[in-house]
Amino acid sequence: MLAADTIAVVGCSTTAGKAAHDVPRYLQEHGYRIVPVNPFADEVLGEPAYDRLTEVPEGVHVDVVDVFRPSDEVSGIVDDALARRDAAGDVNGLWLQLGIRDDEAAARAEAAGIAVVQDRCLKVEHGRHGD
C-alpha cells in the first residue's frame, strides 16, 4: 500500500497537532496526493474535502482509504469503500490507523479484493520502509 499514489483520508482533520492532520500532511510532503474526507471542512491541506468517500468524484482515483475514525464507524466506511470500488473501479487498500480495528469489516473488504491493515500508523510504516 505504500506504493499508492492517492490516499483518501476519512476523518482528515483541519487541526494541526492532531494525528488526523499531521499524518496526512506528512504523506502529502512525501509525494502522496491526499483526498480529505471530512463533512465539517471545505478544504484540508490545500485540497477540497468531501463529506463521504462516496462523494469523491469518480475522476479522482483513490488507491488507499486511510481511516482516522472510531472502530465502530469502520463498517460504514467499508460499505462506502466497496460502493466506491464498484462505481469507480478503484480502492485497493484500506488502512486503519493506530487503535482502530474491526475484524468483521476487514474480512468483508478483503473478500472483495481490498488489502487491509489494521491498528497501525501509515506514517510510522512509511518511515520504516522509506519512500
Secondary structure as a PSIPRED ss2 file (coil, helix, strand):
# PSIPRED VFORMAT (PSIPRED V4.0)

   1 M C   1.000  0.000  0.000
   2 L C   1.000  0.000  0.000
   3 A C   1.000  0.000  0.000
   4 A C   1.000  0.000  0.000
   5 D C   1.000  0.000  0.000
   6 T E   0.000  0.000  1.000
   7 I E   0.000  0.000  1.000
   8 A E   0.000  0.000  1.000
   9 V E   0.000  0.000  1.000
  10 V E   0.000  0.000  1.000
  11 G C   1.000  0.000  0.000
  12 C C   1.000  0.000  0.000
  13 S C   1.000  0.000  0.000
  14 T C   1.000  0.000  0.000
  15 T C   1.000  0.000  0.000
  16 A C   1.000  0.000  0.000
  17 G C   1.000  0.000  0.000
  18 K C   1.000  0.000  0.000
  19 A H   0.000  1.000  0.000
  20 A H   0.000  1.000  0.000
  21 H H   0.000  1.000  0.000
  22 D H   0.000  1.000  0.000
  23 V H   0.000  1.000  0.000
  24 P H   0.000  1.000  0.000
  25 R H   0.000  1.000  0.000
  26 Y H   0.000  1.000  0.000
  27 L H   0.000  1.000  0.000
  28 Q H   0.000  1.000  0.000
  29 E H   0.000  1.000  0.000
  30 H C   1.000  0.000  0.000
  31 G C   1.000  0.000  0.000
  32 Y C   1.000  0.000  0.000
  33 R E   0.000  0.000  1.000
  34 I E   0.000  0.000  1.000
  35 V E   0.000  0.000  1.000
  36 P E   0.000  0.000  1.000
  37 V E   0.000  0.000  1.000
  38 N C   1.000  0.000  0.000
  39 P C   1.000  0.000  0.000
  40 F C   1.000  0.000  0.000
  41 A C   1.000  0.000  0.000
  42 D C   1.000  0.000  0.000
  43 E E   0.000  0.000  1.000
  44 V E   0.000  0.000  1.000
  45 L C   1.000  0.000  0.000
  46 G C   1.000  0.000  0.000
  47 E E   0.000  0.000  1.000
  48 P E   0.000  0.000  1.000
  49 A C   1.000  0.000  0.000
  50 Y E   0.000  0.000  1.000
  51 D C   1.000  0.000  0.000
  52 R C   1.000  0.000  0.000
  53 L H   0.000  1.000  0.000
  54 T H   0.000  1.000  0.000
  55 E H   0.000  1.000  0.000
  56 V C   1.000  0.000  0.000
  57 P C   1.000  0.000  0.000
  58 E C   1.000  0.000  0.000
  59 G C   1.000  0.000  0.000
  60 V C   1.000  0.000  0.000
  61 H C   1.000  0.000  0.000
  62 V C   1.000  0.000  0.000
  63 D C   1.000  0.000  0.000
  64 V E   0.000  0.000  1.000
  65 V E   0.000  0.000  1.000
  66 D E   0.000  0.000  1.000
  67 V E   0.000  0.000  1.000
  68 F C   1.000  0.000  0.000
  69 R C   1.000  0.000  0.000
  70 P C   1.000  0.000  0.000
  71 S H   0.000  1.000  0.000
  72 D H   0.000  1.000  0.000
  73 E H   0.000  1.000  0.000
  74 V H   0.000  1.000  0.000
  75 S H   0.000  1.000  0.000
  76 G H   0.000  1.000  0.000
  77 I H   0.000  1.000  0.000
  78 V H   0.000  1.000  0.000
  79 D H   0.000  1.000  0.000
  80 D H   0.000  1.000  0.000
  81 A H   0.000  1.000  0.000
  82 L H   0.000  1.000  0.000
  83 A H   0.000  1.000  0.000
  84 R H   0.000  1.000  0.000
  85 R H   0.000  1.000  0.000
  86 D H   0.000  1.000  0.000
  87 A H   0.000  1.000  0.000
  88 A H   0.000  1.000  0.000
  89 G C   1.000  0.000  0.000
  90 D C   1.000  0.000  0.000
  91 V C   1.000  0.000  0.000
  92 N C   1.000  0.000  0.000
  93 G E   0.000  0.000  1.000
  94 L E   0.000  0.000  1.000
  95 W E   0.000  0.000  1.000
  96 L E   0.000  0.000  1.000
  97 Q C   1.000  0.000  0.000
  98 L C   1.000  0.000  0.000
  99 G C   1.000  0.000  0.000
 100 I C   1.000  0.000  0.000
 101 R C   1.000  0.000  0.000
 102 D C   1.000  0.000  0.000
 103 D H   0.000  1.000  0.000
 104 E H   0.000  1.000  0.000
 105 A H   0.000  1.000  0.000
 106 A H   0.000  1.000  0.000
 107 A H   0.000  1.000  0.000
 108 R H   0.000  1.000  0.000
 109 A H   0.000  1.000  0.000
 110 E H   0.000  1.000  0.000
 111 A H   0.000  1.000  0.000
 112 A C   1.000  0.000  0.000
 113 G C   1.000  0.000  0.000
 114 I C   1.000  0.000  0.000
 115 A E   0.000  0.000  1.000
 116 V E   0.000  0.000  1.000
 117 V E   0.000  0.000  1.000
 118 Q C   1.000  0.000  0.000
 119 D C   1.000  0.000  0.000
 120 R C   1.000  0.000  0.000
 121 C C   1.000  0.000  0.000
 122 L H   0.000  1.000  0.000
 123 K H   0.000  1.000  0.000
 124 V H   0.000  1.000  0.000
 125 E H   0.000  1.000  0.000
 126 H H   0.000  1.000  0.000
 127 G H   0.000  1.000  0.000
 128 R H   0.000  1.000  0.000
 129 H H   0.000  1.000  0.000
 130 G C   1.000  0.000  0.000
 131 D C   1.000  0.000  0.000
